[in-house]
Amino acid sequence: MCTHLPVAKTPHPRPSLKVGVGELRGRLSHYLAEVADGRAVVVTDRGRPVARLTGVDQIPDGWQRPIDDGLIRMPAKKATSSKTRRKVKATYALG
């Protein structure tokens, strides 16, 4: 049985927004609200797409079929525990 994050399904997906790095920096809260509302935001650097912001419960385009076929399995939990992170942080602080 494949376990994965639930997908926010909308009858008509909203088109992606394109935003430059400077605009994103200046209006981050606005764009995060758009992402929370189900819209993807494509971040550009000098007009070239460099990143895509999507909601944490959304599965990227083209991944649903491999997930359904069992070829991709989404993580069930975080990769590291907070205890491990504290140990690593303490090691770097002492270093």
Secondary structure, 3 states (H helix, E strand, C coil): CCCCCCCCCCCCCCCCEEEEHHHHHHCHHHHHHHHHCCCCEEEEECCEEEEEECCCCCCCCCCHHHHHCCCCCCCCCCCCCHHHHHHHHHHHHHC
